């Protein structure tokens, strides 16, 4: 029987934290949407059909964890995914129609 080799030097704390944050369906939907385009908060809450306050709370958590960033353009803030790990997780979970 072959023994498994575990990388004792690899630190998985960042990946585990991202998985915890993405474990909520709303945050997972937000990252899936932002993986294809940048959006402002209004477009995000309209697409999700959720109250602005709810979406803003999830965006704040994603931003605090370094998964997304917001870029101000006038009075609007446009969000995009900055975490390569989060993008890899979402792309592994979902196949976009253009990639089929």
Backbone as CSV, one residue per row, in Angstrom:
resi,resn,N_x,N_y,N_z,CA_x,CA_y,CA_z,C_x,C_y,C_z
1,UNK,0.832,-1.174,0.000,0.000,0.000,0.000,0.885,1.250,0.000
2,UNK,0.563,2.203,-0.877,1.337,3.428,-1.001,0.974,4.394,0.116
3,UNK,1.988,5.022,0.713,1.759,6.000,1.775,1.517,7.379,1.179
4,UNK,0.630,8.112,1.791,0.367,9.474,1.373,1.484,10.386,1.857
5,UNK,1.839,11.325,1.019,2.859,12.296,1.396,2.171,13.628,1.692
6,UNK,2.295,14.082,2.910,1.729,15.370,3.295,2.841,16.396,3.353
7,UNK,2.574,17.572,2.828,3.552,18.651,2.841,3.498,19.340,4.200
8,UNK,4.439,19.017,5.062,4.460,19.586,6.413,4.872,21.052,6.411
9,UNK,5.510,21.493,5.354,5.973,22.873,5.277,4.902,23.820,4.759
10,UNK,3.934,23.300,4.022,2.886,24.137,3.431,1.953,24.666,4.510
11,UNK,1.703,25.955,4.470,0.785,26.594,5.402,-0.549,26.786,4.684
12,UNK,-1.586,26.156,5.167,-2.891,26.202,4.518,-3.854,27.161,5.211
13,UNK,-3.357,28.013,6.069,-4.231,28.919,6.813,-5.006,29.862,5.891
14,UNK,-4.338,30.437,4.919,-5.006,31.383,4.004,-6.091,30.671,3.205
15,UNK,-5.787,29.511,2.674,-6.758,28.754,1.892,-7.949,28.340,2.738
16,UNK,-7.689,27.927,3.974,-8.770,27.528,4.872,-9.667,28.723,5.204
17,UNK,-9.073,29.884,5.399,-9.855,31.091,5.684,-10.728,31.464,4.487
18,UNK,-10.190,31.368,3.292,-10.972,31.664,2.088,-12.128,30.679,1.952
19,UNK,-11.869,29.411,2.208,-12.944,28.414,2.129,-14.045,28.704,3.144
20,UNK,-13.665,29.142,4.347,-14.679,29.491,5.353,-15.536,30.657,4.877
21,UNK,-14.895,31.671,4.340,-15.628,32.855,3.878,-16.534,32.496,2.700
22,UNK,-16.040,31.687,1.787,-16.831,31.304,0.613,-17.879,30.241,0.950
23,UNK,-17.890,29.762,2.186,-18.852,28.744,2.599,-20.277,29.260,2.716
24,UNK,-20.477,30.556,2.617,-21.822,31.130,2.664,-22.329,31.291,1.231
25,UNK,-23.559,30.830,0.936,-24.066,30.878,-0.439,-24.072,32.272,-1.073
26,UNK,-24.387,33.301,-0.295,-24.421,34.655,-0.863,-23.019,35.097,-1.266
27,UNK,-22.038,34.844,-0.401,-20.674,35.250,-0.728,-20.131,34.451,-1.903
28,UNK,-20.484,33.195,-1.984,-20.072,32.373,-3.123,-20.672,32.917,-4.417
29,UNK,-21.942,33.315,-4.378,-22.593,33.903,-5.558,-21.928,35.214,-5.947
30,UNK,-21.579,36.014,-4.964,-20.927,37.295,-5.247,-19.595,37.057,-5.953
31,UNK,-18.794,36.151,-5.433,-17.492,35.880,-6.042,-17.660,35.271,-7.434
32,UNK,-18.641,34.388,-7.595,-18.884,33.810,-8.921,-19.242,34.910,-9.916
33,UNK,-20.082,35.844,-9.500,-20.450,36.945,-10.386,-19.293,37.880,-10.674
34,UNK,-18.542,38.217,-9.632,-17.413,39.131,-9.807,-16.243,38.484,-10.535
35,UNK,-16.265,37.173,-10.677,-15.174,36.521,-11.408,-15.264,36.793,-12.904
36,UNK,-16.429,37.254,-13.362,-16.596,37.528,-14.787,-16.646,39.011,-15.109
37,UNK,-16.993,39.858,-14.128,-17.035,41.301,-14.374,-17.009,42.065,-13.065
38,UNK,-16.548,43.318,-13.123,-16.613,44.182,-11.954,-18.020,44.772,-11.882
39,UNK,-18.493,44.989,-10.676,-19.861,45.491,-10.488,-19.900,46.459,-9.316
40,UNK,-20.887,47.348,-9.349,-21.132,48.191,-8.190,-22.144,47.481,-7.297
41,UNK,-22.300,47.975,-6.087,-23.148,47.300,-5.109,-24.598,47.228,-5.577
42,UNK,-25.073,48.269,-6.254,-26.461,48.270,-6.715,-26.716,47.128,-7.693
43,UNK,-25.811,46.937,-8.635,-25.987,45.850,-9.608,-25.942,44.492,-8.909
44,UNK,-25.065,44.358,-7.925,-24.947,43.087,-7.214,-26.239,42.777,-6.479
45,UNK,-26.780,43.742,-5.705,-28.000,43.429,-4.946,-29.199,43.271,-5.845
46,UNK,-29.226,43.963,-6.976,-30.327,43.756,-7.924,-30.268,42.356,-8.533
47,UNK,-29.070,41.915,-8.920,-28.908,40.578,-9.513,-29.243,39.474,-8.512
48,UNK,-28.877,39.674,-7.248,-29.123,38.654,-6.231,-30.533,38.724,-5.657
49,UNK,-31.192,39.859,-5.829,-32.532,40.024,-5.267,-32.523,40.119,-3.757
50,UNK,-31.473,40.713,-3.220,-31.321,40.850,-1.770,-31.279,42.326,-1.394
51,UNK,-31.589,42.639,-0.132,-31.496,44.037,0.317,-30.059,44.548,0.237
52,UNK,-29.935,45.844,-0.014,-28.604,46.450,-0.128,-27.789,46.243,1.144
53,UNK,-28.422,46.356,2.304,-27.698,46.200,3.574,-27.080,44.810,3.690
54,UNK,-27.815,43.797,3.277,-27.318,42.419,3.339,-26.105,42.251,2.438
55,UNK,-26.220,42.731,1.209,-25.116,42.614,0.253,-23.910,43.404,0.749
56,UNK,-24.135,44.586,1.276,-23.033,45.416,1.777,-22.279,44.725,2.910
57,UNK,-22.993,44.023,3.789,-22.329,43.280,4.873,-21.422,42.187,4.308
58,UNK,-21.920,41.462,3.316,-21.112,40.395,2.713,-19.914,40.974,1.966
59,UNK,-20.121,42.078,1.263,-19.010,42.726,0.559,-17.950,43.202,1.542
60,UNK,-18.372,43.743,2.669,-17.424,44.218,3.686,-16.561,43.069,4.206
61,UNK,-17.183,41.926,4.468,-16.419,40.776,4.947,-15.428,40.299,3.886
62,UNK,-15.881,40.190,2.645,-15.003,39.761,1.551,-13.836,40.734,1.378
63,UNK,-14.116,42.014,1.528,-13.070,43.026,1.398,-12.095,42.948,2.567
64,UNK,-12.621,42.799,3.787,-11.759,42.700,4.980,-10.846,41.480,4.929
65,UNK,-11.297,40.414,4.292,-10.489,39.196,4.181,-9.537,39.233,2.986
66,UNK,-9.545,40.342,2.239,-8.624,40.499,1.119,-9.008,39.702,-0.121
67,UNK,-10.274,39.332,-0.223,-10.730,38.532,-1.360,-11.187,39.422,-2.509
68,UNK,-11.771,40.575,-2.174,-12.183,41.536,-3.194,-11.599,42.900,-2.860
69,UNK,-11.670,43.780,-3.819,-11.281,45.166,-3.601,-12.319,46.060,-4.251
70,UNK,-12.429,47.264,-3.738,-13.359,48.233,-4.304,-12.601,49.410,-4.876
71,UNK,-13.030,49.839,-6.058,-12.403,50.992,-6.705,-13.468,52.065,-6.895
72,UNK,-13.240,53.226,-6.290,-14.208,54.308,-6.366,-14.104,55.001,-7.721
73,UNK,-15.285,55.151,-8.335,-15.409,55.921,-9.577,-16.560,56.899,-9.374
74,UNK,-16.214,58.136,-9.061,-17.236,59.126,-8.720,-17.879,58.768,-7.394
75,UNK,-19.208,58.603,-7.402,-19.914,58.250,-6.164,-20.098,56.744,-6.025
76,UNK,-19.715,55.982,-7.046,-19.900,54.532,-7.017,-18.592,53.807,-6.712
77,UNK,-18.727,52.630,-6.120,-17.586,51.761,-5.874,-17.810,50.491,-6.683
78,UNK,-16.820,50.153,-7.496,-16.893,48.939,-8.310,-15.985,47.886,-7.689
79,UNK,-16.559,46.696,-7.494,-15.852,45.610,-6.826,-15.306,44.615,-7.830
80,UNK,-14.145,44.050,-7.486,-13.544,42.995,-8.303,-12.820,42.022,-7.374
81,UNK,-12.607,40.817,-7.861,-11.927,39.785,-7.077,-10.422,39.974,-7.217
82,UNK,-9.737,40.001,-6.094,-8.277,40.131,-6.112,-7.584,38.846,-5.668
83,UNK,-8.313,37.949,-5.047,-7.730,36.707,-4.536,-7.693,35.642,-5.631
84,UNK,-6.485,35.277,-6.021,-6.327,34.220,-7.031,-6.843,32.882,-6.502
85,UNK,-6.688,32.666,-5.201,-7.182,31.422,-4.603,-8.701,31.333,-4.721
86,UNK,-9.385,32.424,-4.419,-10.852,32.444,-4.514,-11.305,32.227,-5.951
87,UNK,-10.599,32.831,-6.905,-10.945,32.626,-8.315,-10.758,31.174,-8.730
88,UNK,-9.686,30.549,-8.246,-9.451,29.128,-8.570,-10.545,28.246,-7.974
89,UNK,-10.960,28.550,-6.762,-12.020,27.762,-6.118,-13.310,27.886,-6.905
90,UNK,-13.692,29.099,-7.245,-14.937,29.322,-7.985,-14.870,28.681,-9.364
91,UNK,-13.733,28.805,-10.035,-13.632,28.200,-11.370,-13.662,26.676,-11.290
92,UNK,-13.191,26.110,-10.194,-13.259,24.648,-10.034,-14.696,24.190,-9.768
93,UNK,-15.490,25.037,-9.135,-16.870,24.677,-8.801,-17.841,24.883,-9.952
94,UNK,-17.596,25.911,-10.750,-18.558,26.288,-11.787,-17.893,26.320,-13.151
95,UNK,-18.578,25.799,-14.121,-18.133,25.902,-15.507,-18.973,26.984,-16.154
96,UNK,-18.310,28.009,-16.652,-19.031,29.096,-17.318,-19.487,28.644,-18.695
97,UNK,-20.657,29.093,-19.147,-21.205,28.668,-20.440,-20.241,28.815,-21.607
98,UNK,-19.383,29.813,-21.587,-18.445,30.030,-22.693,-17.306,29.014,-22.670
99,UNK,-17.148,28.286,-21.564,-16.079,27.301,-21.445,-16.536,25.888,-21.701
100,UNK,-17.827,25.677,-21.949,-18.359,24.323,-22.145,-17.897,23.725,-23.430
